[in-house]
């Protein structure tokens, strides 16, 4: 039974989709059965796996609205990872779901029949708090948070934590924080070290040891429709994401144990605020 992990951050430009695509691909390369769901109307996860959005006749929109089931929407790829893609119709899904029954849990119900087919299901959420993101957070067991080491990243984390508390209280009491990963990482900047210190202070062992460096190759790979471990298998970016995948898999229980957490204790409350005042903007 798959563990479902939402990759989310309300702040854009933090490497959210890049992390979703490359982590899912590298986890699949480790021999795990992986599905990724593109819940972002921009469709960058879809194109990042070499799938044209125009070719997605049955995708995330159709399973949310109830026009198709999830198994019909799954597309096999040459990268060992299955994809439920996004098309242009997804942009209007939020409005269309408002009057539908169980509007916040439609993705969870749609994925339930295929959850047993995978070890991990990743959901790439939009960089905003809307009904699509709410569906992602209600469907998942945990949330993976990519963080860029900049001043405003901490502000974004505070907003995200507030959102998580609301979702736990109203919809998904077992939603846990999978972990925090630093993206576009460079030790050349003092600000980077300050942000790392503050994030580790509040998230502790939820912060991954692996960091994802700034890399031209990581940025180029989506334009070729390939995850980084296929685009440049021996490059620095590929090695970083593979190390991250190994750490991610090792930190997880067997996937078969994941559903039991819904019958266990609710997840612990996250911290409420990040230390913005402790970070100096001195480069």
Residue frames as qw, qx, qy, qz and C-alpha x, y, z in Angstrom:
[[0.000, 0.888, 0.460, 0.000, 0.00, 0.00, 0.00],
 [0.453, 0.515, -0.012, 0.727, 1.52, 3.28, -1.12],
 [0.300, -0.593, -0.306, 0.681, 2.58, 6.02, 1.18],
 [0.299, 0.794, 0.366, 0.382, 1.23, 9.27, -0.28],
 [0.462, -0.433, -0.084, 0.770, 3.54, 12.29, -0.04],
 [0.270, 0.918, 0.273, 0.097, 2.53, 15.80, -1.08],
 [0.547, -0.027, 0.034, 0.836, 5.35, 18.06, -2.25],
 [0.033, -0.870, -0.428, -0.243, 4.20, 21.53, -1.30],
 [0.360, -0.329, -0.203, 0.849, 5.21, 25.06, -0.44],
 [0.206, 0.854, 0.453, -0.154, 2.92, 28.07, -0.78],
 [0.062, -0.814, 0.284, 0.503, 5.92, 30.15, -1.83],
 [0.836, 0.543, 0.070, 0.021, 6.77, 29.77, -5.50],
 [0.432, 0.794, -0.382, 0.192, 10.26, 29.44, -6.94],
 [0.511, -0.632, 0.551, -0.189, 11.61, 27.09, -4.27],
 [0.202, 0.369, -0.888, -0.187, 12.19, 24.09, -6.53],
 [0.660, 0.001, 0.535, -0.528, 8.92, 22.35, -5.63],
 [0.871, 0.403, 0.016, -0.281, 8.16, 20.77, -9.00],
 [0.434, 0.636, -0.634, 0.075, 11.84, 20.13, -9.69],
 [0.238, -0.350, 0.821, -0.382, 12.03, 18.22, -6.42],
 [0.780, 0.142, 0.400, -0.459, 8.80, 16.32, -7.11],
 [0.792, 0.532, -0.236, -0.187, 9.98, 15.20, -10.55],
 [0.405, 0.589, -0.675, 0.182, 13.55, 14.31, -9.65],
 [0.367, -0.320, 0.752, -0.445, 12.86, 12.69, -6.29],
 [0.849, 0.170, 0.297, -0.404, 10.09, 10.52, -7.72],
 [0.749, 0.555, -0.353, -0.082, 12.33, 9.45, -10.61],
 [0.189, 0.551, -0.754, 0.304, 15.26, 8.63, -8.33],
 [0.586, -0.180, 0.632, -0.475, 13.04, 6.69, -5.91],
 [0.896, 0.335, 0.058, -0.286, 11.80, 4.67, -8.89],
 [0.536, 0.627, -0.559, 0.084, 15.43, 4.10, -9.92],
 [0.195, -0.432, 0.785, -0.398, 15.94, 2.46, -6.51],
 [0.199, -0.059, -0.968, -0.143, 13.42, -0.18, -7.51],
 [0.212, 0.344, 0.651, -0.643, 10.30, 1.26, -5.90],
 [0.145, 0.545, 0.723, 0.400, 6.94, 1.40, -7.66],
 [0.120, -0.392, -0.201, 0.889, 6.19, 5.10, -8.00],
 [0.185, 0.717, 0.577, 0.345, 3.33, 7.25, -9.24],
 [0.176, -0.243, -0.158, 0.941, 3.40, 11.04, -9.42],
 [0.137, 0.755, 0.639, 0.045, 0.23, 13.13, -9.65],
 [0.241, 0.150, 0.104, 0.953, 0.45, 16.57, -11.26],
 [0.104, -0.728, -0.642, 0.219, -1.99, 18.71, -9.25],
 [0.155, -0.569, 0.039, 0.807, -0.54, 21.99, -10.51],
 [0.574, 0.728, 0.331, -0.177, -2.41, 23.60, -13.44],
 [0.086, 0.812, -0.455, -0.356, 0.94, 24.80, -14.80],
 [0.963, 0.249, 0.036, -0.100, 1.60, 21.18, -15.68],
 [0.177, 0.795, -0.580, 0.024, 5.37, 21.33, -15.23],
 [0.560, -0.295, 0.767, -0.103, 5.56, 17.88, -13.68],
 [0.809, 0.434, 0.371, -0.137, 3.75, 16.52, -16.73],
 [0.568, 0.797, -0.202, 0.042, 6.14, 18.14, -19.20],
 [0.216, -0.730, 0.641, -0.097, 9.09, 17.34, -16.93],
 [0.652, -0.099, 0.751, -0.017, 8.35, 13.69, -17.66],
 [0.104, -0.179, 0.725, 0.657, 8.24, 14.32, -21.39],
 [0.171, 0.533, 0.827, 0.041, 4.44, 14.38, -21.69],
 [0.017, -0.243, -0.249, -0.938, 2.74, 17.14, -23.66],
 [0.258, 0.228, 0.577, -0.741, -0.16, 18.68, -21.73],
 [0.547, 0.280, -0.244, -0.750, -2.17, 18.67, -24.96],
 [0.495, 0.132, -0.832, -0.213, -1.88, 14.90, -25.10],
 [0.017, 0.056, 0.847, -0.529, -3.43, 14.43, -21.65],
 [0.426, -0.314, -0.530, -0.662, -7.04, 13.48, -22.45],
 [0.742, -0.565, -0.330, -0.146, -7.57, 11.87, -19.05],
 [0.428, 0.348, -0.485, 0.678, -5.63, 13.38, -16.18],
 [0.165, -0.141, -0.648, 0.730, -5.92, 14.97, -12.77],
 [0.361, 0.032, 0.002, -0.932, -8.87, 17.15, -13.75],
 [0.635, -0.060, -0.576, -0.512, -10.93, 14.23, -14.99],
 [0.528, -0.186, -0.796, 0.231, -10.43, 12.15, -11.84],
 [0.040, -0.113, -0.467, 0.876, -11.23, 15.11, -9.57],
 [0.458, 0.066, -0.105, -0.880, -14.45, 15.94, -11.40],
 [0.625, 0.049, 0.712, -0.316, -15.43, 12.29, -11.64],
 [0.662, 0.552, -0.216, -0.459, -15.29, 11.90, -15.41],
 [0.756, 0.339, -0.559, 0.043, -12.77, 9.05, -15.16],
 [0.827, -0.558, 0.023, 0.054, -11.13, 6.84, -12.58],
 [0.269, -0.823, 0.456, 0.205, -7.47, 7.05, -11.60],
 [0.693, -0.111, 0.653, 0.285, -6.44, 3.85, -13.34],
 [0.576, 0.697, 0.381, 0.193, -7.60, 5.31, -16.65],
 [0.067, 0.993, -0.097, 0.012, -5.51, 8.42, -16.02],
 [0.632, -0.566, 0.439, 0.295, -2.21, 6.65, -15.29],
 [0.663, 0.712, -0.227, -0.043, 0.40, 6.98, -18.02],
 [0.885, -0.226, 0.163, 0.374, 3.49, 4.79, -18.20],
 [0.194, 0.934, -0.279, -0.114, 6.77, 6.54, -18.98],
 [0.803, 0.400, -0.368, 0.245, 10.20, 5.47, -20.11],
 [0.079, 0.622, -0.511, 0.588, 11.56, 6.69, -16.76],
 [0.381, -0.101, -0.881, 0.260, 10.08, 3.86, -14.61],
 [0.089, 0.249, 0.521, -0.812, 7.68, 6.35, -13.01],
 [0.076, 0.594, 0.754, 0.271, 3.94, 6.41, -13.72],
 [0.040, -0.079, -0.075, 0.993, 2.30, 9.82, -14.15],
 [0.126, 0.742, 0.658, -0.029, -1.20, 11.23, -13.79],
 [0.369, 0.124, 0.176, 0.904, -0.79, 14.36, -15.85],
 [0.088, 0.633, 0.344, -0.688, -2.26, 17.84, -15.91],
 [0.326, 0.438, 0.558, 0.625, -4.04, 19.51, -18.80],
 [0.017, 0.265, 0.037, 0.963, -5.47, 22.98, -19.39],
 [0.521, -0.536, -0.486, -0.454, -8.83, 22.01, -17.89],
 [0.606, -0.316, -0.575, 0.449, -7.28, 21.65, -14.43],
 [0.153, 0.147, -0.160, 0.964, -7.10, 25.44, -14.02],
 [0.456, -0.308, -0.159, -0.820, -10.89, 25.55, -13.67],
 [0.561, -0.191, -0.805, 0.029, -11.24, 22.52, -11.43],
 [0.154, -0.102, -0.597, 0.781, -11.30, 24.52, -8.20],
 [0.388, 0.067, 0.036, -0.918, -14.41, 26.42, -9.23],
 [0.646, -0.016, -0.586, -0.489, -16.11, 23.33, -10.62],
 [0.493, -0.094, -0.827, 0.254, -15.54, 21.36, -7.41],
 [0.140, -0.203, 0.384, -0.890, -17.09, 23.96, -5.11],
 [0.688, -0.069, 0.081, -0.718, -20.57, 22.47, -5.43],
 [0.716, 0.131, -0.672, -0.132, -19.47, 18.83, -5.64],
 [0.813, -0.554, -0.017, -0.179, -19.90, 16.54, -2.61],
 [0.843, -0.389, 0.154, 0.339, -16.75, 15.96, -0.55],
 [0.473, 0.870, -0.078, 0.114, -14.94, 18.64, -2.51],
 [0.140, -0.828, 0.534, -0.096, -11.79, 18.58, -0.34],
 [0.594, -0.318, 0.738, -0.034, -11.42, 14.78, -0.37],
 [0.815, 0.496, 0.033, -0.298, -12.04, 13.98, -4.02],
 [0.425, 0.646, -0.635, 0.008, -8.39, 13.25, -4.81],
 [0.306, -0.352, 0.825, -0.320, -8.05, 10.95, -1.80],
 [0.763, 0.204, 0.494, -0.364, -11.08, 8.94, -2.90],
 [0.704, 0.639, -0.210, -0.228, -9.88, 8.86, -6.51],
 [0.264, 0.624, -0.729, 0.096, -6.45, 7.48, -5.58],
 [0.636, -0.327, 0.586, -0.381, -7.69, 4.88, -3.09],
 [0.949, 0.210, 0.157, -0.177, -8.33, 2.11, -5.67],
 [0.758, 0.546, -0.267, 0.237, -4.78, 2.30, -7.05],
 [0.288, -0.823, 0.428, -0.237, -2.90, 2.90, -3.81],
 [0.863, -0.271, 0.426, 0.002, -2.09, -0.80, -3.51],
 [0.831, 0.518, 0.072, 0.188, -0.32, -0.72, -6.88],
 [0.381, 0.742, -0.271, 0.480, 2.57, 1.46, -5.67],
 [0.635, -0.232, -0.454, 0.580, 5.14, 1.91, -2.93],
 [0.168, -0.452, -0.196, 0.854, 5.01, 5.71, -3.09],
 [0.252, 0.745, 0.508, 0.350, 2.62, 8.22, -4.62],
 [0.296, -0.263, -0.092, 0.914, 3.92, 11.78, -4.90],
 [0.174, 0.839, 0.511, 0.069, 1.58, 14.76, -5.40],
 [0.356, 0.066, 0.059, 0.930, 2.96, 17.97, -6.87],
 [0.027, -0.772, -0.568, 0.285, 0.74, 20.67, -5.35],
 [0.277, 0.802, 0.179, 0.499, 0.22, 24.20, -6.72],
 [0.420, 0.035, -0.361, 0.832, 2.24, 27.02, -5.07],
 [0.305, -0.326, -0.005, -0.895, -0.90, 28.47, -3.50],
 [0.177, 0.149, 0.859, -0.457, -3.60, 27.63, -1.00],
 [0.543, 0.103, -0.244, -0.796, -6.67, 26.72, -3.01],
 [0.876, -0.041, 0.232, -0.421, -9.04, 23.80, -3.35],
 [0.821, 0.407, -0.398, 0.037, -6.52, 21.87, -5.44],
 [0.220, 0.486, -0.689, 0.491, -3.82, 22.16, -2.77],
 [0.579, -0.276, 0.460, -0.614, -6.37, 21.29, -0.10],
 [0.951, 0.142, -0.093, -0.260, -7.18, 18.11, -2.00],
 [0.629, 0.463, -0.564, 0.269, -3.48, 17.25, -2.08],
 [0.055, -0.427, 0.653, -0.623, -3.09, 17.80, 1.67],
 [0.755, -0.133, 0.308, -0.563, -6.21, 15.80, 2.46],
 [0.918, 0.270, -0.242, -0.158, -5.07, 12.92, 0.24],
 [0.524, 0.521, -0.597, 0.312, -1.55, 12.56, 1.61],
 [0.798, -0.420, -0.365, 0.231, 0.02, 10.89, 4.63],
 [0.527, -0.572, -0.009, 0.629, 2.75, 13.50, 4.85],
 [0.355, 0.933, 0.059, 0.023, 4.09, 16.67, 3.29],
 [0.735, -0.070, 0.120, 0.663, 7.59, 17.18, 1.90],
 [0.029, 0.972, 0.135, -0.188, 8.69, 20.83, 1.99],
 [0.682, 0.294, 0.069, 0.666, 11.37, 22.14, -0.39],
 [0.242, -0.922, -0.125, 0.275, 13.01, 25.31, 0.95],
 [0.577, 0.596, -0.061, 0.555, 15.28, 27.74, -0.85],
 [0.580, -0.421, -0.312, 0.624, 17.80, 29.38, 1.47],
 [0.133, 0.438, 0.121, 0.881, 16.61, 32.97, 1.28],
 [0.084, -0.040, 0.474, -0.876, 15.12, 35.40, 3.75],
 [0.589, 0.004, -0.030, -0.807, 11.52, 35.18, 2.55],
 [0.556, 0.019, -0.819, -0.142, 11.62, 31.39, 2.63],
 [0.143, -0.106, -0.790, 0.587, 11.08, 31.56, 6.38],
 [0.395, 0.170, 0.179, -0.885, 8.02, 33.72, 5.93],
 [0.634, 0.124, -0.545, -0.535, 6.67, 31.19, 3.45],
 [0.408, -0.013, -0.892, 0.196, 7.26, 28.39, 5.93],
 [0.132, 0.125, 0.580, -0.794, 5.31, 30.23, 8.61],
 [0.576, 0.185, -0.112, -0.788, 2.36, 30.54, 6.24],
 [0.605, 0.121, -0.745, -0.253, 2.61, 26.87, 5.26],
 [0.206, -0.027, -0.862, 0.463, 2.69, 25.75, 8.88],
 [0.362, 0.160, 0.346, -0.851, -0.43, 27.78, 9.58],
 [0.658, 0.187, -0.410, -0.603, -2.11, 26.04, 6.66],
 [0.469, 0.095, -0.876, 0.059, -1.05, 22.60, 7.94],
 [0.068, 0.073, 0.724, -0.683, -2.56, 23.32, 11.34],
 [0.549, 0.208, 0.070, -0.807, -5.87, 24.26, 9.72],
 [0.652, 0.200, -0.627, -0.376, -5.89, 21.14, 7.53],
 [0.283, 0.059, -0.902, 0.321, -5.11, 18.92, 10.52],
 [0.231, 0.118, 0.559, -0.788, -7.86, 20.48, 12.58],
 [0.593, 0.317, 0.090, -0.735, -10.59, 20.31, 9.95],
 [0.781, 0.410, -0.271, -0.384, -9.75, 17.58, 7.44],
 [0.847, 0.260, -0.441, 0.145, -6.72, 15.35, 7.98],
 [0.551, -0.790, 0.214, -0.162, -5.65, 14.96, 11.63],
 [0.891, -0.232, 0.290, 0.262, -2.93, 12.45, 10.69],
 [0.559, 0.783, -0.067, 0.266, -1.12, 14.73, 8.24],
 [0.723, -0.536, 0.100, 0.423, 2.56, 14.61, 9.16],
 [0.197, 0.893, -0.349, -0.205, 5.63, 16.53, 8.04],
 [0.960, 0.211, -0.037, 0.179, 7.73, 14.15, 5.95],
 [0.674, -0.313, 0.070, 0.665, 10.72, 16.47, 5.99],
 [0.158, 0.951, -0.029, -0.264, 12.35, 19.66, 4.79],
 [0.790, 0.089, 0.285, 0.535, 14.91, 19.68, 1.98],
 [0.081, -0.778, 0.123, 0.611, 17.11, 22.63, 1.04],
 [0.702, 0.518, 0.397, 0.284, 17.17, 23.41, -2.67],
 [0.387, 0.823, -0.015, 0.416, 19.37, 25.70, -4.79],
 [0.691, -0.695, -0.012, 0.198, 21.86, 25.39, -1.96],
 [0.587, 0.580, -0.221, 0.519, 25.14, 27.33, -1.89],
 [0.659, -0.569, -0.270, 0.411, 27.43, 27.77, 1.11],
 [0.450, 0.281, 0.052, 0.846, 28.98, 30.87, -0.49],
 [0.201, -0.613, -0.141, -0.751, 26.31, 33.06, 1.07],
 [0.029, 0.122, -0.704, 0.699, 26.14, 33.85, 4.77],
 [0.596, -0.041, 0.079, -0.798, 22.36, 34.10, 4.49],
 [0.743, 0.066, -0.618, -0.248, 22.21, 30.45, 3.47],
 [0.427, 0.052, -0.785, 0.446, 23.80, 29.35, 6.73],
 [0.220, -0.045, 0.429, -0.875, 21.49, 31.57, 8.76],
 [0.716, 0.009, -0.202, -0.668, 18.38, 30.17, 7.10],
 [0.683, 0.073, -0.726, 0.016, 19.65, 26.61, 7.60],
 [0.171, 0.088, -0.711, 0.676, 20.25, 27.32, 11.28],
 [0.437, -0.010, 0.253, -0.863, 16.74, 28.70, 11.78],
 [0.772, 0.058, -0.395, -0.494, 15.01, 25.90, 9.89],
 [0.597, 0.080, -0.769, 0.214, 16.95, 23.22, 11.78],
 [0.066, -0.142, 0.578, -0.801, 16.14, 24.96, 15.04],
 [0.599, 0.047, 0.207, -0.772, 12.43, 24.50, 14.46],
 [0.864, 0.197, -0.263, -0.381, 12.26, 21.29, 12.43],
 [0.598, -0.507, 0.615, -0.084, 15.12, 19.37, 14.05],
 [0.401, -0.196, 0.857, 0.258, 15.57, 15.88, 12.62],
 [0.599, 0.617, 0.485, -0.162, 12.88, 16.55, 10.02],
 [0.266, 0.856, -0.310, -0.318, 15.54, 18.39, 7.99],
 [0.960, 0.241, 0.034, 0.140, 17.25, 16.11, 5.48],
 [0.588, -0.538, 0.322, 0.511, 21.03, 15.83, 5.55],
 [0.516, 0.253, 0.543, 0.613, 21.13, 15.91, 1.75],
 [0.139, 0.721, 0.104, -0.671, 21.00, 19.33, 0.11],
 [0.655, 0.551, 0.449, 0.257, 20.27, 20.06, -3.54],
 [0.377, -0.387, 0.155, 0.827, 22.86, 22.40, -5.10],
 [0.404, 0.750, -0.027, -0.523, 22.34, 25.13, -7.64],
 [0.511, -0.106, 0.749, 0.409, 22.88, 23.48, -11.00],
 [0.336, 0.408, -0.352, -0.773, 22.45, 24.56, -14.60],
 [0.218, 0.045, -0.929, -0.295, 21.81, 20.94, -15.54],
 [0.069, 0.398, 0.826, -0.393, 18.94, 20.63, -13.07],
 [0.272, 0.574, 0.152, -0.758, 17.41, 23.75, -14.62],
 [0.270, 0.374, -0.620, -0.635, 17.92, 22.45, -18.17],
 [0.124, 0.020, 0.992, 0.020, 16.50, 18.95, -17.69],
 [0.407, 0.499, 0.618, -0.451, 12.77, 19.89, -17.79],
 [0.398, 0.650, -0.204, -0.614, 13.14, 21.55, -21.19],
 [0.264, 0.336, -0.852, -0.302, 14.28, 18.16, -22.50],
 [0.815, -0.171, -0.174, -0.526, 11.40, 16.34, -20.80],
 [0.772, 0.068, -0.596, 0.210, 13.70, 14.27, -18.61],
 [0.659, -0.752, -0.005, 0.023, 14.34, 13.91, -14.88],
 [0.005, -0.876, 0.481, 0.010, 17.90, 14.82, -13.95],
 [0.613, -0.364, 0.699, 0.047, 19.00, 11.21, -13.36],
 [0.751, 0.409, 0.486, 0.182, 18.27, 10.51, -17.03],
 [0.343, 0.938, -0.003, 0.054, 19.36, 13.86, -18.46],
 [0.293, 0.709, -0.562, 0.309, 22.79, 13.81, -16.82],
 [0.889, -0.314, -0.326, -0.062, 23.18, 10.57, -14.84],
 [0.768, -0.108, -0.284, 0.564, 26.69, 11.27, -13.57],
 [0.130, 0.637, -0.029, 0.759, 26.29, 14.98, -12.87],
 [0.094, 0.113, -0.594, 0.791, 26.33, 16.78, -9.54],
 [0.531, -0.096, 0.073, -0.839, 22.58, 17.39, -9.61],
 [0.808, -0.013, -0.505, -0.303, 21.77, 13.77, -10.36],
 [0.514, 0.080, -0.732, 0.441, 24.03, 12.57, -7.56],
 [0.146, -0.130, 0.445, -0.874, 22.37, 14.96, -5.11],
 [0.698, -0.065, -0.070, -0.709, 18.87, 13.82, -5.95],
 [0.777, 0.037, -0.626, -0.055, 19.89, 10.18, -5.84],
 [0.282, 0.107, -0.696, 0.652, 21.42, 10.72, -2.40],
 [0.400, -0.097, 0.243, -0.878, 18.19, 12.43, -1.38],
 [0.787, -0.023, -0.383, -0.482, 16.13, 9.51, -2.68],
 [0.618, 0.059, -0.737, 0.267, 18.24, 7.06, -0.71],
 [0.032, 0.072, -0.571, 0.817, 17.82, 9.14, 2.45],
 [0.570, -0.068, -0.035, -0.818, 14.08, 9.48, 1.81],
 [0.796, -0.024, -0.542, -0.266, 13.55, 5.74, 1.35],
 [0.489, 0.068, -0.732, 0.470, 15.68, 4.85, 4.38],
 [0.121, -0.105, 0.432, -0.888, 13.73, 7.26, 6.57],
 [0.664, -0.084, -0.172, -0.723, 10.41, 5.63, 5.71],
 [0.626, -0.093, 0.722, -0.280, 8.75, 2.65, 7.21],
 [0.228, 0.123, 0.879, 0.401, 7.82, -0.10, 4.79],
 [0.271, -0.090, -0.310, -0.907, 5.13, 1.28, 2.51],
 [0.460, -0.347, -0.788, -0.218, 2.73, -1.42, 3.75],
 [0.342, -0.403, -0.627, 0.573, 2.72, 0.24, 7.18],
 [0.048, 0.132, 0.078, 0.987, 1.65, 3.66, 5.93],
 [0.419, -0.472, -0.465, -0.621, -2.15, 3.23, 6.15],
 [0.581, -0.424, -0.632, 0.288, -1.89, 2.18, 9.81],
 [0.249, -0.044, -0.249, 0.935, -0.98, 5.74, 10.71],
 [0.333, -0.343, -0.299, -0.826, -4.52, 6.81, 9.89],
 [0.714, -0.482, -0.470, -0.189, -5.66, 4.62, 12.77],
 [0.630, -0.154, -0.433, 0.626, -2.97, 5.80, 15.15],
 [0.233, -0.693, -0.296, 0.614, -2.34, 9.05, 16.99],
 [0.354, 0.920, 0.156, 0.070, -2.77, 12.33, 15.24],
 [0.660, 0.367, -0.137, 0.641, 0.45, 13.95, 14.08],
 [0.431, -0.516, -0.296, 0.678, 2.25, 16.29, 16.44],
 [0.180, 0.954, 0.209, -0.114, 1.62, 19.99, 16.00],
 [0.652, 0.370, 0.005, 0.661, 4.28, 21.82, 13.96],
 [0.311, -0.353, -0.221, 0.854, 5.90, 24.99, 15.17],
 [0.226, 0.831, 0.472, -0.188, 3.88, 28.15, 14.58],
 [0.215, 0.966, -0.100, -0.098, 6.50, 30.67, 13.52],
 [0.831, 0.214, -0.063, 0.510, 9.95, 30.79, 12.05],
 [0.486, -0.634, -0.107, 0.592, 12.73, 33.01, 13.32],
 [0.449, 0.768, 0.230, 0.394, 12.52, 35.84, 10.81],
 [0.200, -0.971, 0.099, -0.091, 13.88, 38.34, 13.30],
 [0.701, -0.537, 0.392, 0.258, 17.03, 36.27, 13.77],
 [0.725, 0.270, 0.420, 0.474, 18.02, 36.33, 10.10],
 [0.087, -0.736, 0.108, 0.662, 20.04, 39.30, 8.86],
 [0.706, 0.661, 0.243, 0.073, 19.86, 40.29, 5.21],
 [0.207, -0.846, 0.375, 0.318, 23.59, 40.78, 4.88],
 [0.631, 0.609, -0.426, -0.222, 24.32, 38.50, 1.91]]
